[in-house]
């Protein structure tokens, strides 16, 4: 059987790695935020990328692997920041990444990938998926999946002692700020403003102003978050963005366990308290 480039995409290893990448980036990372889920995407990504490049340049495997390594190291370094920012200004699929040079450990995949590609070229039936599906139907989703590898809008938690910061924990609702505050009251959530008085006097009557509040006690299941900082902002008339910014949590519990709990429950929190909004 003669080798054809579509076999680089239509094989079980490539498809399985693609599925693992999607599941890990969009589910597992937010359910189980740890070293394993953080590095898993890098390892499977370092298999997918050389296969993808070889799909377009099937005659030069070693060059393709070298190019994959260079692109991966550039992407994972601070050197790519300006390029990512420029791309995000115009792209409808936003992307981002965390600079972490320990991710370079994924480069150990390259010898294995070289062996796999050589094996497929020498024996096209090796792990091949027998289908009449055009490889373009795998190619296009693969490009989108790689671009959106680390969803920038996903929330995440950082911690300093007993203080937690919640980044990008936002919910947009079709209500004015006054209506949102009324809804808080309906849920028996008591809030206090934490404005500087001069700022408050200047902006209090402007519906589109950014307002910060604190909730002394905010109960999630059986856990109590204290001094929860929220903010309300109205980007347009009749709509409000509610942001959960940070809180204190003093119970004796491991960082990772708490982070997983909060990341797992954030959408549940918003649905529980704002499901009628």
N, C-alpha and C positions, 0 to 999 in steps of 0.2 A: 504494500500500500504506500503510495507516494505521499510525502508530507505536504500539508497545506496549512497556511498560517492560521486559519480559523480554529485549528486544533489546539492552539495555545490558549484560547479562551473557552472553548467548548470541551473542557475536561473536568473531571471531578474535583481535583485539587484546587483549581482556580475558582470554581463555583462555590465550593465549601468555604474557602478563605474569604470570598466576597460576602457570603452570608454571615460568617463570623465577625467580619469588620462592621457590618451594619448592626448586628445584634449587640456587639460590644459597645460601639460608640453611642448608640441611641437608647440602650436599655441598661446593660450591665454596669457601665461606668457610673450611672446615676443611682443604681441600686446598691452596688458594691464598689465604692470608691477606694481602691487600694493599688498597690504596686502591680499586681498581676493584671488587672483590667487596664491599667495605664500603659503597660508595656505590650499587652497582647495585640493591640491595634498596630503598633510599630512593627512587630514581627510579621503579622500577616500582610501588612502594607508593603514590607520589603520583599514579599513574594509576588504580590500582585503587580507592583510597579515594573519590575524587569520583564515580566510576561507581557505587560501592556506595551512597553517600548519595543520588545522583540517582535510583537505583532506587526508593528510598522516597519521594522528593520530586521527581518528574520535571518539575514546572512552574517551578522556581526554580533555574536552572543557576548563575547568578552567586552566589546565596546559598550554594549547595552547595559551590562552589569556595572561597569565603571561609571557610566552616565547616571544610572540609578543611584549609586552611592553618593555621587556629587550632589545630585538634586535633593536627596534625602538629608544630607548634612547641611546644605544651604537652607532648606525648609525649616529644619530644627534649630537653626542658629538665629541670632539677633540680626544678621545681615539681611534676612528676608522680610523684616518688619515693614520697610518702606514699600516693597513690592506688594505685600499683602494689603496694606492700607490703600494703595493706589487701585488695586483690583477691586476692593470692597466699595470704592466710590461709584463704580459703574456696574458691578455684577448684581444680578438678581438672586444669585445663590451666594450668600456671605460665607466667608471661611475665616478660620483663625487657628492658632496653635500655641502651645506653651513651650517656651524656650527651656529645654532640659537636655543637657548634653549627655546625660546617662542613657538617653534614648538611642545613642549610637551603638549600643550593645546589639541592636537589631541587625546590624551589618553582618553579624555572624551567619545570617541566613543565606548570604550570597553564594557560598560554595554549594550549598544544597540546591539552590535555585538553578545554578549552572548545570548541575547534574540532571535535574528534572527536565530542563529545556533540551539538553543534549539527548536525553532518553526519549523524549517525545519526537524529536526530529529524526532519530534513528528508527524508532518504532512508533509510528503515528497512532497505532491502536492502543498504546499504553495509556490507560485510564481515560480513554476517549469516551465522550457521551455521544451515542449514536442518535442523531437527530437531524432533521432537515432545516432546523432553525438557523436563520442567517446570523452570523456572529455579530453583526451590527446591533442586534437586540440585546447583546451582552455588553458590547463595547460602550454604548451610550450610557447605560446605568452605571457602569464601572467608573467612567469619568466623573459623573455627578457625585458618586459615593466618595471618591477620593478627594474631590474638592471640598465636600462638606464633612470631612473626616471628624473634625472637632466642632460641633455646632456652637457658634458664638453666643447664641441667645440662651443657652441652657444655664440654669442657675447652679451655683456651687457655694460651698461653705468654707470659710476660713476661721481660725480660732486663735485667740490670745488669752491664755489663762481661762477664766470663766466667761469671757466675752466672745460672742460669735458674730461674724459679719456675713450677711447673705448677699451675694453678688448676683445681679440680674434677676432677683426674685420679684417679678412684676406681673400684674394682672390688669388688663384694660377692661373697663366696664362702661356700659352705655348709661351713665348717670352723672349728674353734677356732683361737685364735692359736697354740697349741702345734703344731697340725697344719700351719698355714701356714709356721711357722718350719722345721719338718721338711721341708716341700716345698722351701723355699729351699735347704736343705742338699742335697737330692736333685738340684737343678739346679746344684750346685757354686757357689752364690752365698754368699760369706762376709759375714756381717753383724756389726756391733758396735752395742751399745746406746749411746745418747747421752743417757741420763738423768742428771739431777742426782741424786746418791746418796741424798739425803734423800727425794726423790720416789720413787725406785726402791724404797727399803726400805719405804715406806708402802703402795705399790700393787702391788708385784711379784706378790703372791699373788691379786690380784683379776682374774678372767677378763675382766670388762667394762672394765678400765682402758685408758686410752690410752697406747700404748707407741710410742716413736720409736726408729728404728734408722738406721744409716748403712751404705751399701755403698761400699767404697773404689773398686771398679771395676765398672761395670755395662755390659756390651757389648750394643749394638743394631746388628745387621748388622756393619758394619766400623767403627762408631763406638764410642768408649769414653766413657761418662759417669762422672765422678769425684765422690766424696763425695755420692752420691745419698741424699737424705733420704726415708725412707718411714715411715709410721705405721700401726699396727694398732689397730682399735677394734672392740669387740664390742657391737653394739646389742641383741643378743638371744642367747640360749644357742645355741651351735653355729653361729653365723654371725659372719663377720669382714669389716670394710671395710678394704681395703688402699688406702692413699693414696700416690701418688707426689708428693712435695711440692716437691722442687727438686734441683738438681745443678750441678756445674761442667762446663764444656765449653770446652777451651782451643784446639781446632783453629781455624786461620784460615779462617773460613767466615762468610758474610754472615748477619746476623740473620734476615732473612726466609726465607732458604733453610733455616736451622736450625729455625725455628719451623714451617715447612711440613713438614719432615721429621718432627719430633717429633709434631705434630698428626696427621699422616698415619699414623704408626706406633704411636701410643699403644695403640690397641685391638689392634694386631698384637702389641705387646710383651706385653700382658696375656695374650693367647691363647697366644703362644709359651711363656711361662713358667708359665702357670696353666691351660692347656687341659684338664688332667686334674682340676682342682679341682671 
